[in-house]
Amino acid sequence: MPLARLIGNATARTVSVLIHKPSIADPLPFQLQAFSLYRYASRLLVERVSWLCRDLRRAGAGDGRVELIYSNRSAMSYEHLCDYLRRLRDGTEANGGHVDWSVIDPTLIRAVNHEQLAALQLADTVASGVYFAANRNPYGEIEDRYLRLMARTLYRHQGKLARQVPQATARTFQPQALKTHRALRANQRAQPRGQLRLWEQRQMQRAQHFKV
């Protein structure tokens, strides 16, 4: 039996966040800060997980807080991710979103190697099913059978399966990255193309010092 069918028959809920990168009107701020798009997607995911756990909480069953376990990525700093969520909670990060902080505790976030936890492998199966249902293969076709097998588990907020969110704006990023971003835009019409490429490369190198 396909693993997707087992997941679909399980007493579980799956939450997915999809970002269509070509539709991001102004991708440069994301490019200037390492993992900024990953953190933004994490915020959207944590929002929905918080709503799900808040709405399904049962009296007397634990303290209601969520333990969030990420699949470890060697280049990713999960302490930075926790710090980002703490800034969202404390209101010091722009566009803080709608996380229900009564169930989300940044201190309960940890990262585990993929092969060490079966639940992460199940989550990977869900992510793969969503990916292949939303992305065309080289023949222009999608494969949505695995997602259909898991459809019963898909989280629905207020009865709605999908909820589009506004695009992230440059206000969600650090001042230095914004300064570099604005300088790039201002110089696009002021310099010949060859000189502009060299200038852009220098600015991107400088931006490495401000990556989070």
Helices and strands as residue ranges (DSSP letters): H 3-9, G 21-23, H 28-32, H 36-55, E 66-71, H 78-90, E 104-112, G 114-116, H 118-134, H 145-149, G 151-153, G 170-172, H 175-187, H 193-207, G 208-210
